[in-house]
Amino acid sequence: MRKRRRKRTLWWIIGIIVVLFAAGVLSIGVNGGFAGKKEITVGTIGPDVQVWQHIADSKQAKQAGVKIRVKSFTDPVGLNKATASGEIDVNAFQSWSYLQAYNKQNKQQQLAALGTTYLEPMGIYSDRYKKIKDIPDGATVAIANNPANTARGLRLLQSAGLIKLKKGFGATSGTNMIAANPKNLQFKEIDDTTGPRVLKSTDLVLIGNTIALTGHLNVLKDSIYHEQVDQSTKDNINVLATAKKSRNNANYQKLVTLYHNRQIQSWINKKYQGTKVEVDKPLTYLEH
């Protein structure tokens, strides 16, 4: 009887260890012993590199027992694929709609959100016109060539009263879903990371704030129109993402808590002049 109990207990312990390994909580140390997997590689883009380097160096990270290594990327799709493969543990750069669009196009390399971080308003920028009413017929609009940001940009143009979208317009819809274009706007697809660089050669450019900041633009001051923070923009809330199999990793979840730490948020608000609007909501807020 005792042997059976011991055997059941042993198998129970083995089962727990397997679960911890699968979740990434445990790893094998250099000498073959068990070790907590505390270093987390965070991949990010543009100004968010500075945010996560600040978090990595913060006393809050040390107190949480988390060691963070920050890796900078310029290619968002490449960063997502590196995260799905496990080369990067967690990434911090994309909106909820961008993540959904990526998963739709990459069935074998799925990602999952860990938690919300912030919303950065997308803006309409122009070096030629100061107000929306000044935009002439036939003006050229530079718009992102990826589905999520294309749809987001088109919604922004509709909000500004420049176009009207068809019923059923979705998170990855494109220009074929424009119902009315009274100013006969012409659309030019660009790599959205080049937005600030094409301002001088294009009438209007739709730029997300992360990219705008790299071009020393402040969406609240330099755009001629920008998104308002409300329920209609929840698909544009940024998230921390990881490989789908790692979504329950307890160490990765600590990054969400660290991001929303009051002292860290105070630094972010001062550094980016309020353009990274904190959103601390459960994932169900995005999913429904």
C-alpha positions as CSV (number, residue, x, y, z in Angstrom):
1,M,0.0,0.0,0.0
2,R,2.8,2.4,1.0
3,K,4.7,1.6,-2.2
4,R,1.6,2.5,-4.3
5,R,1.1,5.7,-2.4
6,R,4.8,6.6,-3.0
7,K,4.5,5.8,-6.7
8,R,1.4,7.9,-7.0
9,T,3.1,10.8,-5.2
10,L,6.2,10.4,-7.5
11,W,4.1,10.6,-10.6
12,W,2.2,13.6,-9.2
13,I,5.5,15.4,-8.6
14,I,6.8,14.5,-12.1
15,G,3.5,15.9,-13.6
16,I,3.9,19.2,-11.7
17,I,7.5,19.5,-12.9
18,V,6.5,18.8,-16.6
19,V,3.8,21.5,-16.3
20,L,6.3,24.0,-14.9
21,F,8.8,23.3,-17.7
22,A,6.0,23.7,-20.3
23,A,5.1,27.1,-18.8
24,G,8.7,28.2,-18.9
25,V,8.8,28.6,-15.1
26,L,11.6,26.0,-14.7
27,S,14.7,25.3,-16.8
28,I,17.8,23.2,-16.5
29,G,20.7,25.1,-14.9
30,V,24.2,25.0,-16.3
31,N,25.2,22.2,-13.8
32,G,22.1,20.1,-14.6
33,G,20.0,21.3,-11.6
34,F,16.6,23.0,-11.7
35,A,16.7,26.8,-12.0
36,G,14.0,29.4,-12.2
37,K,13.9,31.0,-15.7
38,K,14.2,34.6,-14.8
39,E,15.8,36.3,-17.8
40,I,13.2,37.4,-20.3
41,T,14.1,38.6,-23.8
42,V,11.8,41.4,-24.8
43,G,11.7,42.4,-28.5
44,T,10.5,45.9,-29.3
45,I,10.6,48.7,-31.9
46,G,11.4,52.4,-31.9
47,P,10.9,54.5,-28.7
48,D,9.5,51.5,-26.9
49,V,13.1,50.2,-26.8
50,Q,13.8,53.0,-24.3
51,V,10.7,52.2,-22.3
52,W,11.7,48.6,-21.8
53,Q,15.3,49.4,-21.2
54,H,14.1,51.7,-18.4
55,I,12.0,48.9,-17.0
56,A,14.8,46.4,-17.3
57,D,17.1,48.8,-15.3
58,S,14.5,49.7,-12.7
59,K,14.5,48.8,-9.1
60,Q,10.9,47.5,-9.6
61,A,12.3,44.8,-11.9
62,K,14.9,43.9,-9.4
63,Q,12.4,43.7,-6.6
64,A,10.2,41.4,-8.8
65,G,13.3,39.1,-9.4
66,V,13.0,39.5,-13.1
67,K,16.0,40.0,-15.4
68,I,15.1,41.6,-18.7
69,R,17.2,41.7,-21.9
70,V,15.9,44.1,-24.5
71,K,16.4,43.5,-28.2
72,S,15.6,46.2,-30.8
73,F,13.9,45.4,-34.1
74,T,12.9,47.4,-37.1
75,D,10.7,44.8,-38.9
76,P,7.4,44.1,-37.0
77,V,6.6,40.9,-38.9
78,G,10.1,39.6,-38.3
79,L,9.7,40.4,-34.6
80,N,6.4,38.5,-34.4
81,K,7.9,35.5,-36.2
82,A,10.9,35.6,-33.8
83,T,8.5,35.6,-30.9
84,A,6.4,32.7,-32.3
85,S,9.6,30.6,-32.8
86,G,10.8,31.4,-29.2
87,E,13.9,33.4,-30.2
88,I,12.1,36.3,-28.5
89,D,10.2,35.6,-25.3
90,V,7.8,38.6,-25.3
91,N,7.3,41.5,-27.7
92,A,6.0,45.0,-27.0
93,F,5.0,47.0,-30.0
94,Q,1.7,46.0,-31.5
95,S,-2.0,46.8,-31.2
96,W,-4.6,44.3,-30.6
97,S,-5.9,44.5,-34.2
98,Y,-2.3,44.1,-35.6
99,L,-1.9,40.9,-33.5
100,Q,-5.2,39.6,-34.8
101,A,-4.2,40.3,-38.4
102,Y,-0.8,38.6,-37.9
103,N,-2.4,35.5,-36.5
104,K,-4.9,35.4,-39.3
105,Q,-2.1,35.4,-41.9
106,N,0.3,33.1,-39.9
107,K,-1.7,30.0,-38.9
108,Q,1.4,28.0,-37.9
109,Q,3.1,30.7,-35.9
110,Q,0.4,31.9,-33.5
111,L,0.8,34.5,-30.8
112,A,-1.2,35.4,-27.8
113,A,-1.6,38.6,-25.8
114,L,-0.4,38.7,-22.2
115,G,-2.0,42.0,-21.2
116,T,-2.7,45.6,-22.3
117,T,-0.2,48.4,-22.1
118,Y,-1.3,51.7,-23.8
119,L,-3.0,53.4,-26.6
120,E,-1.2,55.8,-28.8
121,P,-3.5,57.9,-31.1
122,M,-2.8,57.6,-34.8
123,G,-2.6,61.0,-36.5
124,I,-3.1,62.6,-39.9
125,Y,0.1,64.6,-40.6
126,S,0.8,67.1,-43.3
127,D,3.6,69.6,-44.1
128,R,1.3,71.3,-46.7
129,Y,-2.0,71.8,-44.9
130,K,-2.8,73.0,-41.4
131,K,-6.5,71.9,-41.1
132,I,-8.7,69.1,-42.5
133,K,-10.8,71.7,-44.3
134,D,-7.8,72.8,-46.2
135,I,-7.2,69.4,-47.9
136,P,-7.9,69.8,-51.7
137,D,-9.6,67.4,-54.1
138,G,-7.2,64.7,-55.4
139,A,-4.8,64.9,-52.4
140,T,-2.5,61.9,-52.0
141,V,-2.7,60.0,-48.7
142,A,0.2,57.7,-47.7
143,I,-1.3,54.8,-45.8
144,A,0.3,51.7,-44.2
145,N,0.7,48.6,-46.4
146,N,-0.2,46.2,-43.6
147,P,-3.9,45.2,-43.0
148,A,-4.3,46.3,-39.4
149,N,-2.9,49.8,-39.8
150,T,-4.6,50.2,-43.2
151,A,-8.0,49.6,-41.6
152,R,-7.1,51.9,-38.7
153,G,-6.0,54.7,-41.0
154,L,-9.2,54.4,-43.0
155,R,-11.3,54.6,-39.9
156,L,-9.3,57.7,-38.9
157,L,-10.0,59.3,-42.3
158,Q,-13.7,58.6,-41.8
159,S,-13.7,60.1,-38.3
160,A,-12.1,63.2,-39.9
161,G,-15.0,63.4,-42.4
162,L,-12.9,62.7,-45.4
163,I,-14.3,59.4,-46.5
164,K,-17.2,57.1,-45.7
165,L,-16.7,53.3,-45.2
166,K,-19.0,50.5,-46.2
167,K,-21.1,48.6,-43.7
168,G,-19.2,45.6,-42.4
169,F,-15.8,47.3,-42.5
170,G,-13.6,45.2,-40.3
171,A,-10.2,45.1,-38.5
172,T,-8.3,44.1,-41.7
173,S,-10.4,45.8,-44.4
174,G,-8.8,47.8,-47.1
175,T,-9.6,50.7,-49.5
176,N,-12.0,48.5,-51.5
177,M,-14.4,49.0,-48.5
178,I,-14.6,52.8,-49.1
179,A,-18.2,53.7,-49.8
180,A,-17.7,57.4,-50.5
181,N,-14.6,59.5,-51.3
182,P,-15.9,63.0,-52.0
183,K,-12.5,64.6,-52.2
184,N,-11.3,61.8,-54.6
185,L,-8.3,61.1,-52.3
186,Q,-5.5,59.1,-53.9
187,F,-4.0,56.3,-51.8
188,K,-0.3,55.5,-51.8
189,E,0.8,52.4,-49.8
190,I,4.0,52.7,-47.8
191,D,5.9,50.7,-45.2
192,D,4.5,52.5,-42.2
193,T,7.9,52.8,-40.5
194,T,8.8,55.3,-43.3
195,G,5.9,57.6,-42.5
196,P,7.9,60.6,-41.1
197,R,10.3,60.5,-44.1
198,V,7.6,60.8,-46.7
199,L,5.9,63.9,-45.2
200,K,7.7,66.3,-47.5
201,S,6.7,64.4,-50.7
202,T,3.1,63.5,-49.9
203,D,0.0,65.6,-49.1
204,L,-1.1,63.6,-46.1
205,V,0.5,60.8,-44.1
206,L,-1.2,58.5,-41.6
207,I,1.3,57.7,-38.9
208,G,1.0,55.7,-35.7
209,N,2.5,57.4,-32.7
210,T,5.3,54.9,-32.1
211,I,6.6,55.6,-35.6
212,A,5.8,59.3,-35.3
213,L,8.0,59.6,-32.2
214,T,11.0,58.2,-34.1
215,G,10.6,61.2,-36.5
216,H,10.3,63.6,-33.5
217,L,6.6,64.2,-34.0
218,N,4.1,64.5,-31.2
219,V,0.6,63.3,-32.2
220,L,-1.1,65.7,-29.8
221,K,0.7,68.8,-31.2
222,D,1.9,68.0,-34.7
223,S,-0.9,66.1,-36.4
224,I,-3.8,68.0,-38.0
225,Y,-6.2,65.4,-36.7
226,H,-5.9,62.4,-34.4
227,E,-7.8,59.5,-32.8
228,Q,-9.7,60.3,-29.6
229,V,-9.4,57.8,-26.8
230,D,-12.7,56.1,-26.4
231,Q,-14.5,52.7,-26.8
232,S,-14.3,52.9,-30.6
233,T,-10.5,52.7,-30.5
234,K,-10.1,49.7,-28.2
235,D,-8.8,47.5,-31.2
236,N,-5.9,49.9,-31.3
237,I,-4.8,49.3,-27.7
238,N,-1.2,47.9,-27.5
239,V,-0.5,44.6,-25.9
240,L,2.4,42.5,-24.8
241,A,2.5,39.3,-26.8
242,T,4.2,35.9,-26.6
243,A,4.1,32.5,-28.4
244,K,0.6,31.0,-27.9
245,K,2.1,28.1,-25.9
246,S,3.6,30.5,-23.4
247,R,0.6,32.7,-22.7
248,N,0.3,31.3,-19.1
249,N,3.9,31.8,-18.2
250,A,4.0,33.3,-14.8
251,N,7.3,35.2,-15.3
252,Y,6.1,36.7,-18.5
253,Q,2.9,37.9,-16.7
254,K,5.2,39.9,-14.4
255,L,6.0,42.2,-17.3
256,V,2.4,43.4,-17.4
257,T,2.5,44.3,-13.7
258,L,5.8,46.0,-14.1
259,Y,4.6,48.1,-17.0
260,H,1.7,49.4,-14.9
261,N,3.8,50.2,-11.9
262,R,3.0,53.8,-10.8
263,Q,6.6,55.0,-10.8
264,I,7.3,53.5,-14.2
265,Q,4.2,55.1,-15.6
266,S,5.3,58.5,-14.2
267,W,8.6,58.1,-16.1
268,I,6.8,57.1,-19.4
269,N,4.3,60.0,-19.2
270,K,7.1,62.5,-18.7
271,K,9.4,61.0,-21.3
272,Y,6.7,60.9,-24.1
273,Q,4.6,63.9,-23.1
274,G,1.5,61.9,-22.5
275,T,1.3,60.3,-26.0
276,K,1.4,56.8,-24.6
277,V,-2.0,56.7,-22.8
278,E,-2.0,53.9,-20.2
279,V,-4.6,51.2,-20.6
280,D,-4.8,48.7,-17.7
281,K,-7.7,46.5,-18.7
282,P,-8.3,42.7,-18.7
283,L,-7.9,40.9,-22.0
284,T,-11.7,40.3,-22.0
285,Y,-12.1,44.1,-22.6
286,L,-10.5,43.6,-26.0
287,E,-12.1,40.2,-26.8
288,H,-15.7,41.4,-26.5
